[in-house]
Amino acid sequence: MEIDATLAGYSDLAFKSAIVVYTLVLVLLLVQYASARTRQIAAREPALVGGGSDPALPGKIVAPPARPLADRFGNMAFSVLVVAVALHLASIVLRGFATNRFPLGNMYEFVTMATVAAVLVGMVLLREQRYRSMWVFLLVPVLVLMFLGGTVLYADAAPVVPALRSFWLPIHVTIVSIGSGVFLVSGIASLLFLFRLRQPEGGESGTVLGAIARRLPDARTLDRIAYRTTIIGFPLFGAGVILGAIWAEAAWGRFWGWDPKETCSFIAWVLYAAYLHARATSGWRDTRAAWINIAGFVAMLFNLFIINLVISGLHSYAGLT
């Protein structure tokens, strides 16, 4: 199968550009995060809110208050974020056209798909202004994964191994990668939930950790985000595992063989099932359920890196040389 080197080069350029633009978004969000402050109650100066005449200076028109610096940087960040996502998606599409196949044949391509899925889920579920502070903590792992994907896990555009030349590839791997991206958002939300619980009243003590916590949504909101995203990711990941078993029967003559990747995927699925059960059980809804959710995310990371790179098995298609 002939590879279009020009399109492959454009794909790599789009991927690297996306990393640069995501970094710019992170810098803007950090500035917004640092400059955020508790807003004054509007009723404190009712005559001046929204513009109008100053009663102390008859006839003088008072301009509306300037938009806070944090809001301006936050709006800039989300405008630039759209550009970053467009470049991210372009790198995937161009890789597919360059290789004349679905672009999910190695770990580099899997990480690319999973990270863009995480960002898109964030754009849907965290679009409200009160959730903007969470984006700082979401973009950091996204950038780390993209950096690892573009360096340690990178593979040149090439045809996939014969075992992956199946119509099941785009179905199975796409669902699993999107589910992984959703679980990334869920895991970050649970980590922030646990952090927020340790900073009561938003950290009014004035410590650095308290100042960070004060700009986050309240613990109940963070827990709700983790639960909502897991509800989305759990059936997706479960469907991916089932479809993978069907593919395994067609390719290897058996549905399940307790291959290391199959085993770790099953463990992760059980952990997320346990989280959903614990989240709905009285007495487990707080920290214990959150820790189970984090354990499930750790299992996903173990499955992605350790299983693919260290432990050999039938699923060893990392694409690394």
Secondary structure, 3 states (H helix, E strand, C coil): CCCCHHHHHHHHHHHHHHHHHHHHHHHHHHHHHHHCCCCCCHHHCCCCCCCEECCCCCCCEECCCCCCHHHHHHHHHHHHHHHHHHHHHHHHHHHHHHHCCCCCCCHHHHHHHHHHHHHHHHHHHCCCHHHCCHHHHHHHHHHHHHHHHHCCCCCCCCCCCHHHCCCHHHHHHHHHHHHHHHHHHHHHHHHHHHHHHCCHHHCCCCCHHHHHHHCCCCHHHHHHHHHHHHHHHHHHHHHHHHHHHHHHHHHHCCCCCCCHHHHHHHHHHHHHHHHHHHHCCCCCCCHHHHHHHHHHHHHHHHHHHHHHHCCCCCCCCCCCC
